[in-house]
């Protein structure tokens, strides 16, 4: 999976998303995007595009068809040929993808999705249990003790353990993604429970 600005592109399937929403992309523009994003910042000559976009023996007006395919891709990306954010034209030579492209592994995608689901379940349970304790007069416990006590139940304990395992695994080869996931989890807990950061912690 390749990510650039607010887009994600899967070169295996030719699918494109903008802010998580699918973008209609035809087969030829998808091939073009694959070639350009595979070598961001580098010139891709028109002759190479001809060989990639059409099989040998295909008889079309290559020059016009390349121009048309580039226009289709720019339309899908919301790009402007006069002030390109993605596809820059080098007259009579070819094209260059000017946005920064990052490779996103499938592991990072899956962990991000799982962390999002787990945190939602955990937070919902924590809120419910903390509210119950407050309603029954267990007001002597500190916010830290309430949060820790809520996390002792089986579903929440399983969720936190799974999240910790995934994050630990990421540190072996995906430390950056693990850090982002960890920060996202802590931020969501803090914002949802509205507990001071120093009072909301989990032993690791």
C-alpha positions in Angstrom: 0.0 0.0 0.0 1.3 3.5 -0.9 0.3 6.6 0.9 0.7 10.2 -0.3 -0.9 13.3 1.2 -4.5 12.3 1.9 -4.5 9.4 -0.6 -3.8 5.7 -0.3 -3.2 3.5 -3.4 -3.0 -0.3 -3.6 -0.9 -1.1 -6.7 -2.0 -4.8 -6.5 -5.6 -4.0 -7.1 -5.5 -0.5 -8.6 -7.7 0.8 -5.9 -7.4 4.4 -4.7 -8.8 6.1 -1.5 -9.0 9.7 -0.5 -9.4 10.3 3.3 -10.6 6.7 3.6 -13.2 7.0 0.8 -12.8 5.1 -2.5 -12.0 7.1 -5.6 -13.2 6.0 -9.0 -10.0 5.0 -11.0 -10.0 3.3 -14.3 -7.5 0.6 -15.2 -5.1 2.7 -17.4 -4.8 5.6 -14.9 -4.3 3.0 -12.2 -1.3 1.6 -14.1 0.0 5.1 -14.6 -0.3 5.9 -10.9 1.5 2.6 -10.1 4.5 3.5 -12.3 4.7 7.1 -11.1 4.4 6.3 -7.4 6.9 3.5 -7.6 9.6 6.1 -8.4 8.5 9.4 -6.8 10.6 12.4 -7.8 12.0 10.6 -10.8 11.3 11.2 -14.5 9.2 8.6 -16.2 9.6 8.9 -19.9 6.7 8.7 -22.3 8.2 5.7 -24.1 8.2 3.7 -20.9 4.6 4.7 -20.2 3.7 3.4 -23.7 5.2 0.0 -22.9 3.5 -0.2 -19.5 0.1 0.9 -20.5 -0.3 -1.1 -23.8 0.8 -4.5 -24.8 3.0 -5.0 -27.9 0.9 -5.1 -31.0 -1.7 -2.7 -29.7 -2.4 -0.1 -32.3 -3.6 3.3 -30.9 -2.5 6.9 -31.1 0.0 6.6 -28.2 0.6 10.3 -27.8 -3.0 11.2 -27.5 -3.8 8.2 -25.4 -1.0 9.0 -22.9 -2.2 12.6 -22.6 -5.8 11.4 -22.0 -4.7 8.9 -19.4 -2.7 11.6 -17.6 -5.8 13.8 -17.6 -7.9 11.0 -16.2 -5.4 10.4 -13.4 -5.2 14.1 -12.5 -9.0 14.3 -12.4 -9.1 11.4 -10.0 -6.5 13.0 -7.8 -8.0 16.4 -8.0 -4.7 17.7 -9.4 -4.0 20.7 -11.5 -1.5 20.6 -14.4 -0.7 24.3 -14.0 0.1 23.9 -10.3 0.7 20.2 -9.8 0.6 18.6 -6.3 1.0 15.1 -7.7 1.8 14.7 -11.4 4.3 17.2 -12.9 4.7 17.4 -16.7 8.2 17.6 -18.2 7.3 18.8 -21.8 8.2 16.3 -24.6 9.9 14.1 -22.0 7.5 12.6 -19.6 6.1 12.9 -16.1 7.2 13.0 -12.5 5.3 12.3 -9.3 6.2 15.2 -7.0 4.4 14.3 -3.7 6.1 12.3 -1.0 5.1 8.6 -1.1 5.3 6.3 1.9 5.0 2.5 1.8 2.5 1.2 4.4 2.8 -2.4 5.3 -0.3 -4.7 5.7 0.8 -5.3 9.3 0.5 -1.6 10.1 -2.9 -1.4 8.4 -4.3 -4.4 10.3 -2.9 -3.2 13.6 -4.3 0.3 13.1 -7.8 -1.2 12.5 -7.6 -3.6 15.4 -6.3 -0.9 17.8 -9.2 1.3 16.8 -11.8 -1.4 17.5 -10.2 -2.5 20.8 -9.9 1.0 22.2 -13.6 1.7 21.4 -14.6 -1.5 23.3 -12.3 -0.8 26.2 -13.3 2.8 26.6 -17.0 1.9 26.5 -16.6 -0.6 29.3 -14.4 1.7 31.4 -16.9 4.6 31.1 -19.7 2.3 32.2 -17.9 0.8 35.2 -16.5 4.2 36.3 -20.0 5.6 36.1 -21.4 2.7 38.1 -18.8 3.1 40.9 -19.5 6.8 41.1 -23.3 6.1 41.3 -22.8 3.6 44.1 -20.8 6.0 46.2 -17.3 4.6 45.6 -16.0 8.0 45.6 -12.9 7.4 47.8 -11.0 5.8 44.9 -8.8 8.0 42.8 -9.4 8.3 39.1 -6.2 6.1 38.7 -7.7 3.3 40.8 -11.0 3.5 39.0 -9.4 3.2 35.6 -7.2 0.4 36.7 -10.1 -1.4 38.4 -12.2 -1.2 35.3 -9.5 -2.7 33.2 -9.4 -5.9 35.3 -12.6 -7.3 33.8 -12.1 -10.2 31.4 -13.0 -8.5 28.0 -11.1 -5.4 28.8 -8.1 -7.4 30.1 -8.1 -9.5 26.9 -8.3 -6.4 24.7 -5.5 -4.6 26.4 -3.3 -7.7 26.3 -3.9 -8.1 22.6 -3.1 -4.5 21.9 0.1 -4.7 24.0 1.1 -7.9 22.1 0.5 -6.3 18.7 2.4 -3.2 19.8 5.3 -5.2 21.1 5.5 -7.1 17.9 5.7 -3.9 15.9 8.7 -2.8 17.8 10.7 -5.6 16.1 10.2 -4.2 12.6 7.6 -1.5 12.8 8.5 0.7 15.7 7.2 3.9 14.2 3.7 2.4 13.6 3.7 1.0 17.1 4.5 4.4 18.6 1.7 6.0 16.7 -0.7 3.3 17.8 0.4 3.7 21.4 0.0 7.4 21.3 -3.5 7.1 19.7 -4.6 4.7 22.4 -3.4 7.0 25.2 -5.0 10.1 23.6 -8.3 8.4 23.1 -8.4 7.2 26.7 -7.5 10.6 28.0 -10.0 12.5 25.8 -12.9 10.1 26.5 -12.6 9.7 30.2 -11.4 13.3 30.7 -8.9 12.1 33.4 -5.7 14.0 33.9 -2.8 12.3 32.0 -0.9 11.7 35.2 -3.9 9.8 36.6 -4.5 7.5 33.6 -1.9 4.9 33.1 -1.4 1.2 32.4 1.5 -0.8 33.7 3.6 -2.3 30.9 
